[in-house]
């Protein structure tokens, strides 16, 4: 199942989405030295991943109340210092 912001959106069931599965090295951050907050491990990378509800192209805002798991192979969110989940205030 794919949820993009292209084409018709009448059949989006994002509120019923229960899990997201990521493949190898998905959502990796920038590992360059400039992104390191510390010179020694743990580097505390300055990269931030922001996950927002909604779709900017079609103006549909929806949260994921049924989402209960992120499954991954390995190396996901590598070099990311923080992950923020933002909800729309309807």
PyMOL commands that set and color helices and strands:
alter all, ss='L'
color gray80, all
select helices_A, chain A and resi 14-16+33-35
alter helices_A, ss='H'
color red, helices_A
select strands_A, chain A and resi 19-22+48-52+69-72+82-86
alter strands_A, ss='S'
color yellow, strands_A
deselect
rebuild
show_as cartoon
